[in-house]
Amino acid sequence: MKYKSFEEMPVWEASIRAAKVIYDITGCRKWNNEFSLKDQIRRAVCSISSNIAEGFEYDNNGDFIRFLRIAKGSLGEVKSQLYLAESLGLLEKDDFKKGYDTMGTLGKQLGGFIKYMKQYTPKQI
């Protein structure tokens, strides 16, 4: 299926839902004085949907795949920050699991979409 806009793509929609999960779990009182980590994890999760959208708008499969990979890198950053937040006592186990599972599902979706897009992209020399 050919998408006419990034908003139509399930992977972009999932990235928006994932951002909401991260915003929700970092919005509790424990995070009030954790300005740096809170800002960083939120910027990283926002970067996922932003890179999907930006790559789509280049209207070139090679560029799009590159931006999808950048989005996947930001996803890894969020997962790492979830571990840090849990070790610092900022996340309860349930919130960590919710965030980590959400990122894991999105990571699989992004990985599958990258694989799919590679089928339709000529090899670069």
Secondary structure as the mmCIF struct_conf table of DSSP 4:
data_model
#
loop_
_struct_conf.conf_type_id
_struct_conf.id
_struct_conf.beg_label_comp_id
_struct_conf.beg_label_asym_id
_struct_conf.beg_label_seq_id
_struct_conf.end_label_comp_id
_struct_conf.end_label_asym_id
_struct_conf.end_label_seq_id
BEND BEND1 LYS A 4 SER A 5
HELX_RH_3T_P HELX_RH_3T_P1 PHE A 6 GLU A 8
HELX_RH_AL_P HELX_RH_AL_P1 PRO A 10 ILE A 25
TURN_TY1_P TURN_TY1_P1 THR A 26 THR A 26
BEND BEND2 GLY A 27 CYS A 28
HELX_RH_3T_P HELX_RH_3T_P2 ARG A 29 TRP A 31
TURN_TY1_P TURN_TY1_P2 ASN A 32 ASN A 33
HELX_RH_AL_P HELX_RH_AL_P2 PHE A 35 GLU A 57
TURN_TY1_P TURN_TY1_P3 TYR A 58 ASP A 59
HELX_RH_AL_P HELX_RH_AL_P3 ASN A 61 SER A 87
TURN_TY1_P TURN_TY1_P4 LEU A 88 GLY A 89
BEND BEND3 LEU A 91 LEU A 91
HELX_RH_AL_P HELX_RH_AL_P4 LYS A 93 GLN A 119
TURN_TY1_P TURN_TY1_P5 TYR A 120 TYR A 120
BEND BEND4 THR A 121 THR A 121
HELX_LH_PP_P HELX_LH_PP_P1 PRO A 122 GLN A 124
#
